[in-house]
């Protein structure tokens, strides 16, 4: 079955201010009122193909829910669709047909983008990495992922994933934004590109673009210690999630959809990244001593929100989507090894890591394997989204358009 995902952002009441989330001059109230969510509704497959009529039906339900959220003060920004994970071998032709059907269904239903599937190791038996790369290059609205760890075992699919990343770099340098190697990520997570549905009853899951609200509260409160950072994070996220969930749960019931839960991982905004919040709340410079402790404290706060949770429920650190992280990378204060080390106490893994074109494929595979091993050891959801530049060129180190993922 398929899953639809919409992305609302709340409008500040009684305000004509159209500023983006996270601009430094915005108050906490403004920032808290501007959030991002992902709603998912399931359609069906018939004979291995997307049922366009069913997808349209569930799209309409999701859009009606979006209308109700809008009336409560939120704006629905995007609608997304996610397919179930594939557990059995799929051929190149089957994958291409499935992708074409899904892209067509998205166009008909007015859905902006979709996650084609999560390919489990058994599904790769008849596929080449180039087959997956072709699908993503041909369909710019589609995302997909490969499962490289499930439980305590790390699978050979890491090598397949590394080859896909190399293929994508040679075809379309931005296509790697839409591909991830995922490890121990459960179904119905709202964040792309690792999202996939559970294939069960129709439902909704939610994520928030809350880095701006966290930053504003940290600037105002100045907690000054690790315990205070955890409490501030918990309280801020609860303040955002409560009003949205109060609207979303009864709306789902009215329209015959389950509420799967919320991923409280704070997504960043163009001018308010998670790294700036960490520096402010922890009194640190990101990448310096104290970074691990601050990440751990904030993660404790994230995982203490007391709501039904799905997805990562951790600290997202997208290097190319966060200006402070990008600057830290350029200055050499963080690298892939340190980012994966931070994942031991927070989450996400390796997200939008810039790699030069000279990076060898075996090095890419090793990075994925490290991420998968960490995930397997601690049974925590992680992923790798590696932005490999074409051979002979350097990666983009400027802030990227985050609309492509998460």
KEKE-3310 file (N, C-alpha, C; in steps of 0.2 Angstrom, whole numbers, plus 5000, padded with zeros to 4 digits):
npx = (5004:5001:5008:5003:5010:5009:5014:5012:5013:5012:5003:5007:4995:4984:4993:5002:5014:5025:5037:5050:5053:5064:5072:5083:5077:5065:5052:5050:5037:5032:5040:5037:5024:5026:5027:5032:5024:5021:5009:5002:4994:4987:4987:4984:4992:4990:4992:5006:5007:5005:4989:4981:4968:4965:4975:4972:4960:4964:4973:4964:4957:4968:4971:4959:4961:4972:4966:4958:4968:4974:4963:4965:4976:4987:4998:4997:5011:5017:5012:5015:5020:5022:5028:5027:5040:5050:5052:5055:5063:5065:5063:5072:5063:5051:5054:5055:5043:5034:5039:5036:5022:5019:5024:5015:5003:5006:5006:4992:4985:4990:5001:5016:5029:5036:5040:5047:5050:5057:5071:5074:5087:5084:5077:5086:5091:5090:5093:5103:5114:5114:5101:5093:5098:5095:5081:5079:5085:5077:5065:5062:5054:5053:5059:5070:5076:5088:5089:5101:5104:5095:5089:5102:5111:5122:5121:5126:5121:5126:5136:5130:5122:5132:5137:5126:5126:5138:5134:5123:5130:5137:5127:5117:5121:5113:5104:5107:5102:5090:5091:5095:5104:5097:5095:5088:5077:5060:5044:5033:5039:5040:5050:5059:5073:5071:5058:5045:5030:5020:5012:5000:4984:4977:4985:4992:5007:5018:5030:5040:5046:5056:5068:5070:5061:5066:5079:5075:5069:5080:5089:5082:5080:5093:5099:5111:5116:5118:5107:5098:5097:5091:5079:5073:5073:5063:5052:5049:5047:5035:5026:5024:5020:5008:4997:4996:4994:4981:4973:4975:4973:4958:4954:4960:4952:4939:4941:4944:4957:4972:4981:4998:5009:5021:5037:5048:5060:5069:5068:5077:5076:5078:5085:5088:5096:5099:5112:5116:5107:5111:5124:5120:5112:5121:5132:5143:5155:5151:5158:5168:5175:5163:5153:5147:5142:5132:5124:5119:5111:5101:5095:5090:5080:5072:5068:5059:5047:5034:5024:5016:5028:5037:5049:5065:5066:5076:5092:5094:5106:5110:5122:5124:5112:5112:5118:5128:5133:5138:5148:5156:5161:5168:5178:5185:5182:5173:5170:5167:5169:5168:5155:5148:5152:5145:5133:5131:5126:5115:5107:5101:5113:5123:5120:5117:5131:5145:5155:5170:5173:5184:5183:5184:5174:5174:5177:5166:5157:5162:5159:5145:5144:5150:5140:5129:5134:5135:5121:5116:5123:5117:5104:5097:5088:5096:5104:5111:5115:5124:5133:5140:5151:5153:5165:5181:5177:5173:5163:5147:5148:5140:5125:5111:5096:5083:5071:5072:5073:5071)
npy = (4994:5012:5027:5044:5060:5075:5092:5104:5121:5131:5146:5162:5168:5182:5190:5199:5196:5189:5182:5170:5155:5155:5167:5178:5189:5186:5182:5170:5166:5168:5159:5147:5146:5143:5129:5112:5098:5081:5072:5056:5045:5030:5021:5008:4994:4985:4970:4973:4985:5003:5009:5020:5026:5023:5029:5043:5044:5042:5053:5064:5062:5065:5078:5085:5083:5091:5104:5106:5107:5118:5128:5128:5136:5132:5130:5119:5113:5104:5088:5072:5055:5038:5022:5004:4994:4983:4966:4955:4948:4960:4965:4975:4980:4979:4988:5000:5001:5002:5014:5023:5022:5027:5040:5045:5044:5053:5065:5065:5065:5077:5077:5081:5075:5058:5043:5030:5016:5006:4997:4981:4969:4957:4961:4965:4956:4954:4966:4979:4992:5003:5002:5007:5020:5025:5026:5036:5046:5048:5051:5065:5068:5057:5048:5036:5021:5010:4996:4993:4988:4978:4976:4967:4964:4968:4971:4965:4974:4987:4989:4989:5000:5010:5009:5014:5027:5032:5030:5039:5051:5052:5055:5064:5076:5081:5071:5062:5068:5062:5049:5036:5026:5016:5011:5001:5009:5012:5008:5020:5032:5050:5058:5061:5054:5041:5036:5024:5015:5004:4996:4993:4997:5013:5029:5042:5052:5063:5077:5090:5106:5113:5119:5132:5137:5131:5137:5151:5150:5145:5157:5166:5160:5155:5142:5136:5125:5107:5099:5108:5111:5099:5100:5112:5108:5098:5104:5114:5107:5100:5110:5114:5102:5098:5107:5104:5090:5090:5094:5086:5072:5070:5074:5065:5054:5057:5056:5043:5038:5031:5037:5037:5043:5054:5061:5068:5074:5088:5098:5108:5125:5137:5149:5145:5134:5118:5117:5130:5131:5121:5127:5138:5134:5125:5132:5131:5129:5122:5106:5107:5103:5097:5096:5083:5080:5090:5087:5074:5078:5086:5077:5068:5077:5077:5064:5063:5068:5063:5059:5048:5041:5040:5036:5044:5051:5059:5068:5078:5081:5089:5092:5100:5107:5115:5130:5133:5120:5118:5128:5124:5112:5116:5123:5113:5108:5098:5082:5067:5056:5062:5066:5054:5049:5058:5053:5042:5046:5054:5054:5051:5049:5050:5063:5072:5073:5081:5075:5074:5072:5064:5054:5037:5023:5012:5019:5026:5015:5010:5021:5020:5007:5009:5017:5009:4998:5005:5008:4995:4990:4998:4997:5007:5019:5025:5034:5036:5049:5053:5065:5064:5071:5073:5064:5072:5084:5096:5095:5103:5116:5126:5132:5121:5118:5113:5107:5096:5084:5076)
npz = (5000:4998:5004:5009:5011:5018:5020:5032:5038:5052:5053:5061:5072:5070:5063:5050:5045:5034:5035:5034:5043:5056:5054:5061:5068:5072:5084:5098:5098:5085:5079:5084:5080:5067:5059:5053:5045:5042:5033:5031:5020:5015:4999:4987:4979:4964:4957:4957:4952:4953:4960:4953:4954:4967:4974:4971:4978:4992:4992:4991:5004:5012:5008:5013:5026:5027:5024:5035:5045:5040:5043:5056:5058:5051:5037:5023:5015:5006:4998:5000:4995:4999:4996:5000:5008:4998:4998:4991:4976:4963:4946:4934:4924:4931:4942:4935:4929:4940:4945:4935:4935:4948:4948:4938:4945:4955:4948:4944:4956:4961:4969:4976:4977:4980:4989:4982:4986:4999:4997:5002:5006:4999:4989:4980:4972:4958:4952:4946:4952:4943:4939:4949:4950:4937:4938:4947:4941:4930:4935:4943:4954:4962:4976:4984:4994:5001:5012:5023:5036:5047:5062:5072:5062:5049:5032:5015:5007:5008:4999:4987:4989:4989:4976:4969:4973:4967:4954:4953:4955:4943:4934:4939:4949:4959:4962:4972:4984:4984:4988:4999:5011:5022:5040:5052:5052:5055:5048:5041:5044:5043:5037:5022:5012:5017:5020:5021:5018:5030:5023:5028:5036:5031:5036:5046:5049:5057:5056:5062:5058:5067:5072:5072:5082:5093:5093:5096:5108:5116:5115:5122:5135:5139:5145:5151:5157:5155:5159:5159:5145:5140:5146:5141:5127:5127:5132:5123:5111:5115:5117:5104:5097:5104:5100:5086:5086:5093:5083:5073:5076:5079:5066:5058:5062:5058:5044:5042:5044:5051:5065:5065:5072:5078:5072:5082:5078:5076:5062:5051:5046:5032:5038:5051:5058:5066:5071:5075:5086:5094:5097:5104:5115:5121:5124:5116:5102:5087:5084:5093:5109:5120:5111:5109:5122:5122:5111:5116:5127:5121:5113:5123:5127:5115:5115:5125:5124:5125:5116:5104:5094:5078:5066:5066:5078:5084:5083:5070:5058:5045:5034:5022:5023:5033:5038:5048:5051:5038:5037:5048:5042:5031:5038:5043:5056:5058:5051:5041:5050:5063:5062:5061:5074:5082:5080:5088:5100:5097:5083:5066:5058:5044:5035:5021:5017:5011:4997:4989:4971:4969:4979:4982:4977:4986:4998:5000:5002:5014:5023:5023:5029:5041:5047:5047:5055:5067:5069:5070:5081:5092:5089:5083:5073:5059:5045:5028:5018:5005:4997:4984:4973:4955:4946:4946:4951:4964:4979:4981:4993:4998:5006:5004:4995:5005:5002:4994:5002:5018)
capx = (5000:5005:5006:5003:5013:5008:5019:5009:5017:5007:5003:5006:4988:4984:4999:5002:5021:5026:5044:5052:5055:5071:5075:5086:5074:5058:5051:5049:5030:5032:5044:5033:5018:5028:5030:5031:5022:5020:5004:5003:4988:4989:4983:4985:4995:4986:4997:5013:5007:5001:4982:4980:4962:4965:4980:4969:4955:4967:4975:4958:4957:4974:4970:4954:4964:4976:4961:4956:4974:4974:4959:4967:4981:4993:4998:5000:5015:5018:5009:5020:5017:5027:5027:5030:5047:5050:5055:5056:5067:5061:5067:5073:5057:5046:5055:5054:5035:5032:5041:5032:5015:5019:5025:5009:4998:5007:5003:4985:4983:4992:5006:5022:5034:5035:5046:5045:5051:5064:5073:5077:5092:5082:5074:5091:5094:5089:5094:5110:5114:5112:5094:5090:5100:5091:5074:5079:5087:5072:5059:5064:5049:5054:5064:5070:5081:5091:5090:5108:5104:5089:5091:5109:5115:5124:5120:5130:5117:5130:5140:5125:5121:5138:5137:5120:5128:5143:5130:5120:5135:5139:5121:5114:5124:5108:5099:5109:5098:5084:5093:5098:5105:5094:5097:5084:5072:5054:5039:5028:5042:5038:5055:5062:5071:5070:5051:5041:5024:5020:5008:4994:4979:4979:4987:4995:5012:5020:5036:5040:5052:5056:5074:5069:5057:5071:5084:5072:5069:5087:5091:5078:5081:5100:5099:5118:5119:5116:5101:5093:5096:5086:5072:5071:5071:5057:5046:5048:5043:5029:5022:5023:5016:5002:4991:4995:4991:4975:4969:4976:4970:4951:4953:4961:4947:4934:4942:4945:4964:4975:4987:5004:5013:5025:5044:5050:5066:5069:5070:5080:5074:5084:5089:5088:5098:5100:5118:5116:5103:5116:5129:5117:5109:5126:5137:5149:5156:5150:5164:5173:5174:5156:5148:5144:5137:5126:5120:5116:5106:5096:5092:5086:5074:5068:5064:5055:5041:5028:5019:5017:5033:5039:5054:5071:5066:5083:5094:5096:5112:5111:5128:5123:5106:5112:5123:5133:5136:5142:5154:5160:5164:5173:5183:5188:5180:5169:5171:5162:5171:5165:5148:5146:5153:5140:5127:5131:5122:5109:5103:5101:5118:5127:5115:5120:5138:5148:5161:5173:5173:5190:5182:5183:5168:5175:5177:5159:5154:5165:5156:5139:5145:5151:5134:5125:5137:5133:5114:5115:5125:5113:5097:5094:5087:5101:5104:5117:5113:5130:5132:5146:5152:5155:5173:5185:5175:5172:5156:5144:5148:5135:5118:5107:5088:5081:5065:5073:5073:5068)
capy = (5000:5018:5032:5051:5064:5083:5096:5110:5125:5135:5154:5166:5171:5190:5193:5199:5195:5183:5180:5163:5152:5155:5173:5180:5194:5183:5180:5163:5165:5167:5153:5141:5145:5141:5122:5108:5092:5076:5067:5050:5041:5024:5018:5001:4991:4980:4967:4976:4992:5008:5010:5028:5029:5023:5035:5049:5044:5044:5060:5068:5062:5069:5086:5087:5084:5097:5109:5107:5109:5125:5132:5129:5140:5129:5129:5113:5115:5099:5082:5066:5048:5033:5015:5000:4991:4977:4961:4950:4951:4964:4966:4981:4982:4980:4994:5006:5002:5004:5021:5027:5022:5031:5047:5047:5044:5059:5070:5065:5067:5083:5075:5084:5070:5052:5038:5024:5010:5004:4990:4976:4965:4951:4964:4968:4950:4954:4973:4982:4999:5007:5002:5012:5027:5027:5028:5042:5052:5049:5054:5070:5068:5051:5046:5029:5020:5003:4994:4990:4985:4977:4972:4967:4962:4973:4967:4967:4980:4993:4989:4991:5007:5014:5009:5018:5034:5033:5031:5045:5057:5053:5056:5070:5077:5083:5066:5059:5071:5058:5042:5035:5019:5016:5006:5000:5014:5008:5010:5026:5038:5055:5061:5058:5049:5035:5035:5019:5013:4998:4991:4991:5002:5020:5032:5049:5053:5070:5079:5097:5110:5116:5121:5140:5138:5129:5143:5157:5149:5145:5163:5169:5156:5154:5137:5137:5118:5101:5097:5114:5110:5094:5102:5117:5105:5094:5109:5118:5102:5098:5116:5114:5096:5098:5110:5101:5084:5091:5095:5081:5066:5070:5075:5058:5049:5059:5054:5036:5037:5030:5042:5033:5046:5060:5061:5074:5076:5095:5099:5115:5130:5140:5153:5143:5127:5114:5118:5136:5130:5118:5131:5143:5130:5122:5137:5128:5130:5115:5103:5108:5099:5099:5095:5077:5081:5094:5083:5069:5081:5088:5070:5066:5081:5075:5058:5064:5073:5059:5058:5042:5043:5036:5039:5044:5053:5060:5075:5079:5086:5089:5096:5104:5110:5119:5135:5132:5114:5118:5132:5119:5107:5120:5125:5107:5107:5092:5078:5061:5052:5065:5066:5047:5048:5061:5049:5037:5049:5057:5051:5053:5046:5054:5067:5077:5074:5082:5071:5076:5067:5059:5049:5030:5019:5008:5023:5027:5009:5010:5026:5017:5001:5012:5020:5003:4995:5009:5007:4988:4989:5001:4996:5014:5021:5029:5033:5039:5052:5055:5070:5063:5076:5070:5063:5078:5090:5096:5095:5110:5117:5131:5129:5118:5118:5107:5104:5089:5079:5077)
capz = (5000:4997:5010:5007:5016:5017:5025:5034:5042:5055:5052:5067:5072:5070:5060:5043:5044:5030:5036:5034:5049:5058:5053:5068:5072:5074:5091:5099:5097:5078:5076:5087:5076:5060:5059:5047:5047:5036:5034:5026:5019:5011:4993:4986:4973:4961:4952:4957:4949:4958:4958:4952:4957:4975:4977:4971:4984:4998:4992:4993:5011:5015:5007:5017:5033:5027:5024:5042:5048:5038:5046:5063:5058:5048:5030:5020:5010:5001:4999:4998:4994:5001:4994:5005:5007:4994:5002:4986:4970:4958:4940:4931:4921:4936:4945:4930:4928:4946:4946:4930:4938:4954:4945:4935:4950:4959:4944:4943:4962:4964:4975:4974:4977:4982:4990:4978:4990:5003:4994:5007:5002:4995:4983:4975:4968:4950:4951:4946:4955:4938:4938:4954:4948:4931:4940:4951:4936:4925:4939:4948:4959:4966:4981:4986:4999:5002:5019:5024:5042:5050:5068:5073:5056:5043:5026:5009:5003:5008:4993:4982:4990:4987:4969:4967:4975:4962:4948:4953:4954:4936:4930:4941:4955:4964:4963:4978:4989:4984:4989:5006:5014:5029:5044:5057:5052:5055:5043:5042:5046:5039:5033:5016:5007:5020:5022:5017:5022:5032:5019:5032:5036:5030:5042:5046:5053:5057:5058:5063:5056:5074:5074:5073:5088:5098:5094:5099:5116:5119:5115:5127:5141:5141:5151:5155:5159:5150:5161:5156:5138:5139:5148:5136:5121:5128:5133:5117:5106:5118:5115:5096:5095:5107:5096:5080:5087:5095:5077:5068:5078:5077:5059:5055:5064:5054:5037:5041:5043:5057:5067:5066:5077:5076:5072:5085:5076:5074:5055:5051:5041:5029:5042:5058:5058:5072:5074:5079:5092:5099:5100:5109:5121:5125:5125:5113:5095:5085:5083:5098:5115:5123:5106:5110:5128:5120:5107:5120:5131:5117:5111:5128:5127:5110:5116:5131:5122:5128:5111:5100:5090:5073:5062:5069:5085:5086:5081:5063:5057:5038:5033:5017:5024:5039:5037:5053:5049:5032:5039:5052:5038:5027:5042:5045:5063:5058:5045:5041:5056:5069:5062:5063:5081:5086:5079:5094:5106:5095:5078:5059:5054:5039:5031:5016:5018:5004:4996:4982:4966:4970:4983:4979:4979:4992:5003:5001:5005:5021:5027:5024:5033:5048:5049:5048:5061:5073:5070:5072:5088:5097:5087:5082:5066:5056:5037:5025:5012:5004:4991:4980:4967:4949:4946:4944:4954:4971:4981:4983:5000:5000:5008:4999:4995:5009:4999:4991:5007:5025)
cpx = (5004:5004:5007:5006:5012:5012:5016:5014:5012:5008:5003:4999:4989:4990:4999:5009:5022:5033:5045:5053:5062:5075:5077:5081:5067:5058:5050:5042:5029:5035:5040:5027:5020:5031:5029:5029:5021:5015:5004:4996:4990:4984:4985:4989:4990:4991:5004:5013:5003:4994:4981:4974:4962:4970:4976:4964:4959:4971:4970:4957:4962:4973:4964:4956:4968:4972:4959:4962:4975:4970:4961:4973:4988:4992:5001:5004:5016:5013:5014:5017:5023:5024:5030:5037:5046:5055:5057:5059:5062:5066:5068:5067:5052:5047:5054:5046:5032:5033:5037:5025:5014:5020:5019:5004:4999:5004:4996:4982:4985:4997:5012:5028:5032:5041:5043:5045:5057:5065:5077:5082:5090:5079:5079:5094:5095:5091:5101:5109:5112:5105:5090:5092:5096:5084:5074:5081:5081:5066:5061:5060:5049:5060:5064:5076:5083:5092:5097:5109:5097:5090:5099:5114:5116:5124:5125:5127:5121:5134:5136:5123:5126:5139:5132:5123:5133:5139:5127:5124:5137:5133:5118:5116:5119:5103:5101:5105:5091:5085:5096:5099:5102:5095:5092:5079:5065:5049:5035:5032:5041:5043:5058:5070:5070:5063:5049:5035:5024:5015:5001:4988:4981:4980:4991:5001:5015:5027:5036:5046:5052:5062:5074:5066:5062:5076:5081:5072:5075:5090:5088:5080:5088:5101:5105:5120:5116:5109:5096:5092:5091:5079:5069:5069:5064:5051:5044:5044:5036:5024:5020:5018:5009:4996:4990:4992:4983:4970:4969:4973:4963:4950:4955:4955:4941:4935:4944:4953:4967:4980:4993:5008:5017:5033:5046:5056:5066:5072:5072:5076:5079:5088:5089:5089:5099:5107:5119:5112:5108:5121:5126:5115:5115:5132:5144:5150:5156:5156:5169:5171:5167:5151:5144:5139:5131:5121:5116:5110:5100:5092:5088:5080:5069:5064:5060:5049:5034:5023:5021:5022:5035:5045:5061:5071:5073:5085:5097:5101:5114:5116:5127:5116:5106:5119:5129:5137:5141:5148:5159:5164:5169:5179:5187:5187:5176:5171:5166:5163:5168:5158:5145:5147:5147:5133:5126:5127:5116:5105:5105:5106:5122:5122:5118:5127:5142:5155:5164:5173:5179:5189:5180:5177:5169:5175:5170:5155:5156:5161:5149:5139:5146:5144:5129:5128:5135:5125:5113:5117:5120:5106:5094:5093:5092:5101:5110:5114:5120:5130:5139:5146:5154:5163:5176:5182:5174:5165:5154:5145:5143:5129:5114:5100:5086:5075:5066:5072:5070:5061)
cpy = (5006:5023:5039:5055:5072:5086:5103:5114:5130:5143:5157:5169:5179:5193:5193:5198:5188:5180:5173:5161:5153:5161:5176:5185:5191:5181:5173:5161:5164:5161:5147:5140:5143:5134:5118:5101:5087:5072:5062:5046:5036:5023:5011:5000:4985:4976:4970:4983:4997:5009:5017:5030:5028:5028:5041:5049:5046:5051:5065:5068:5066:5076:5089:5088:5090:5104:5111:5109:5117:5130:5133:5133:5138:5129:5123:5115:5110:5092:5077:5059:5043:5026:5011:4997:4985:4972:4955:4953:4955:4965:4973:4984:4983:4986:5000:5007:5004:5012:5025:5028:5027:5038:5049:5048:5051:5065:5071:5068:5074:5082:5077:5079:5063:5048:5032:5018:5011:4997:4986:4972:4960:4954:4966:4962:4951:4962:4975:4989:5004:5008:5007:5019:5029:5029:5035:5048:5053:5052:5058:5070:5062:5051:5038:5027:5012:5002:4991:4987:4984:4973:4972:4965:4968:4969:4970:4972:4986:4994:4991:4998:5012:5015:5014:5026:5036:5034:5037:5051:5058:5055:5063:5071:5079:5077:5062:5062:5066:5051:5042:5028:5020:5010:5006:5006:5010:5011:5017:5032:5044:5059:5057:5058:5042:5032:5029:5017:5006:4993:4990:4996:5009:5024:5039:5049:5060:5071:5087:5100:5115:5119:5129:5141:5136:5135:5149:5156:5148:5152:5167:5166:5156:5149:5136:5130:5113:5099:5102:5113:5105:5096:5107:5113:5101:5099:5112:5113:5101:5104:5116:5108:5096:5101:5107:5094:5085:5092:5089:5074:5065:5070:5068:5053:5051:5057:5047:5034:5036:5036:5038:5036:5052:5059:5068:5077:5083:5096:5106:5119:5134:5145:5151:5135:5124:5116:5124:5135:5126:5122:5136:5139:5127:5126:5134:5131:5123:5112:5103:5104:5102:5097:5088:5077:5085:5090:5077:5072:5083:5082:5068:5070:5079:5069:5058:5068:5069:5058:5051:5044:5038:5039:5039:5046:5055:5067:5075:5084:5086:5094:5102:5108:5115:5124:5134:5126:5114:5122:5127:5114:5110:5122:5119:5105:5100:5088:5072:5057:5056:5065:5059:5046:5052:5057:5043:5040:5053:5053:5053:5049:5051:5057:5072:5078:5075:5078:5073:5070:5062:5054:5042:5027:5015:5012:5025:5021:5009:5015:5023:5011:5004:5014:5014:4999:4998:5008:5000:4987:4992:5000:5003:5016:5027:5029:5037:5042:5056:5059:5070:5067:5071:5069:5070:5084:5090:5096:5102:5111:5123:5128:5127:5119:5112:5104:5098:5084:5081:5079)
cpz = (5000:5003:5007:5012:5014:5022:5026:5038:5045:5054:5059:5067:5073:5068:5053:5040:5040:5030:5036:5041:5050:5057:5060:5072:5074:5081:5092:5097:5089:5076:5078:5082:5069:5060:5053:5049:5041:5037:5029:5026:5014:5005:4993:4980:4970:4956:4952:4954:4954:4955:4959:4955:4965:4978:4977:4977:4990:4998:4994:5001:5015:5014:5011:5024:5033:5027:5032:5047:5046:5042:5054:5063:5055:5040:5027:5014:5004:5003:4996:4999:4995:4999:5000:5003:5002:4997:4997:4980:4965:4952:4938:4928:4926:4940:4941:4930:4934:4947:4941:4933:4944:4952:4942:4940:4954:4955:4944:4950:4965:4969:4972:4973:4981:4984:4987:4982:4995:5000:5000:5003:4998:4988:4978:4971:4961:4948:4950:4949:4950:4937:4943:4952:4942:4933:4943:4946:4931:4929:4944:4954:4964:4971:4982:4991:4998:5009:5019:5031:5045:5057:5070:5068:5051:5037:5020:5005:5003:5002:4987:4983:4988:4980:4966:4968:4969:4955:4947:4952:4947:4932:4932:4948:4961:4966:4970:4984:4990:4985:4996:5007:5021:5033:5050:5058:5051:5050:5046:5045:5041:5035:5028:5016:5010:5021:5017:5022:5025:5028:5022:5031:5035:5036:5041:5051:5052:5059:5058:5061:5062:5076:5076:5080:5094:5099:5097:5106:5119:5119:5121:5134:5144:5147:5155:5157:5154:5152:5158:5149:5136:5140:5143:5129:5122:5129:5127:5112:5109:5116:5108:5095:5098:5102:5090:5081:5089:5089:5073:5070:5077:5070:5055:5056:5059:5047:5037:5040:5050:5059:5069:5072:5074:5077:5075:5083:5073:5067:5055:5045:5038:5033:5049:5058:5065:5075:5078:5085:5097:5102:5105:5115:5125:5126:5122:5105:5092:5082:5088:5104:5118:5118:5107:5116:5126:5116:5111:5124:5127:5114:5116:5128:5121:5111:5122:5130:5124:5123:5107:5095:5084:5070:5067:5077:5088:5083:5074:5062:5049:5036:5028:5018:5030:5038:5042:5052:5043:5033:5043:5047:5034:5031:5045:5053:5063:5051:5046:5048:5062:5068:5064:5071:5085:5085:5085:5100:5103:5089:5071:5055:5050:5034:5027:5017:5011:5003:4989:4977:4966:4975:4980:4981:4985:4998:5005:5004:5012:5025:5028:5029:5040:5051:5051:5054:5067:5074:5073:5079:5093:5095:5087:5075:5064:5048:5035:5019:5010:4997:4988:4974:4961:4949:4943:4946:4961:4973:4982:4991:5002:5002:5003:5000:4999:5007:4996:4996:5013:5025)
residu = (UNK:UNK:UNK:UNK:UNK:UNK:UNK:UNK:UNK:UNK:UNK:UNK:UNK:UNK:UNK:UNK:UNK:UNK:UNK:UNK:UNK:UNK:UNK:UNK:UNK:UNK:UNK:UNK:UNK:UNK:UNK:UNK:UNK:UNK:UNK:UNK:UNK:UNK:UNK:UNK:UNK:UNK:UNK:UNK:UNK:UNK:UNK:UNK:UNK:UNK:UNK:UNK:UNK:UNK:UNK:UNK:UNK:UNK:UNK:UNK:UNK:UNK:UNK:UNK:UNK:UNK:UNK:UNK:UNK:UNK:UNK:UNK:UNK:UNK:UNK:UNK:UNK:UNK:UNK:UNK:UNK:UNK:UNK:UNK:UNK:UNK:UNK:UNK:UNK:UNK:UNK:UNK:UNK:UNK:UNK:UNK:UNK:UNK:UNK:UNK:UNK:UNK:UNK:UNK:UNK:UNK:UNK:UNK:UNK:UNK:UNK:UNK:UNK:UNK:UNK:UNK:UNK:UNK:UNK:UNK:UNK:UNK:UNK:UNK:UNK:UNK:UNK:UNK:UNK:UNK:UNK:UNK:UNK:UNK:UNK:UNK:UNK:UNK:UNK:UNK:UNK:UNK:UNK:UNK:UNK:UNK:UNK:UNK:UNK:UNK:UNK:UNK:UNK:UNK:UNK:UNK:UNK:UNK:UNK:UNK:UNK:UNK:UNK:UNK:UNK:UNK:UNK:UNK:UNK:UNK:UNK:UNK:UNK:UNK:UNK:UNK:UNK:UNK:UNK:UNK:UNK:UNK:UNK:UNK:UNK:UNK:UNK:UNK:UNK:UNK:UNK:UNK:UNK:UNK:UNK:UNK:UNK:UNK:UNK:UNK:UNK:UNK:UNK:UNK:UNK:UNK:UNK:UNK:UNK:UNK:UNK:UNK:UNK:UNK:UNK:UNK:UNK:UNK:UNK:UNK:UNK:UNK:UNK:UNK:UNK:UNK:UNK:UNK:UNK:UNK:UNK:UNK:UNK:UNK:UNK:UNK:UNK:UNK:UNK:UNK:UNK:UNK:UNK:UNK:UNK:UNK:UNK:UNK:UNK:UNK:UNK:UNK:UNK:UNK:UNK:UNK:UNK:UNK:UNK:UNK:UNK:UNK:UNK:UNK:UNK:UNK:UNK:UNK:UNK:UNK:UNK:UNK:UNK:UNK:UNK:UNK:UNK:UNK:UNK:UNK:UNK:UNK:UNK:UNK:UNK:UNK:UNK:UNK:UNK:UNK:UNK:UNK:UNK:UNK:UNK:UNK:UNK:UNK:UNK:UNK:UNK:UNK:UNK:UNK:UNK:UNK:UNK:UNK:UNK:UNK:UNK:UNK:UNK:UNK:UNK:UNK:UNK:UNK:UNK:UNK:UNK:UNK:UNK:UNK:UNK:UNK:UNK:UNK:UNK:UNK:UNK:UNK:UNK:UNK:UNK:UNK:UNK:UNK:UNK:UNK:UNK:UNK:UNK:UNK:UNK:UNK:UNK:UNK:UNK:UNK:UNK:UNK:UNK:UNK:UNK:UNK:UNK:UNK:UNK:UNK:UNK:UNK:UNK:UNK:UNK:UNK:UNK:UNK:UNK:UNK:UNK:UNK:UNK:UNK:UNK:UNK:UNK:UNK:UNK:UNK:UNK:UNK:UNK:UNK:UNK:UNK:UNK:UNK:UNK:UNK:UNK:UNK:UNK:UNK:UNK:UNK:UNK:UNK:UNK:UNK:UNK:UNK:UNK:UNK:UNK:UNK)
# end
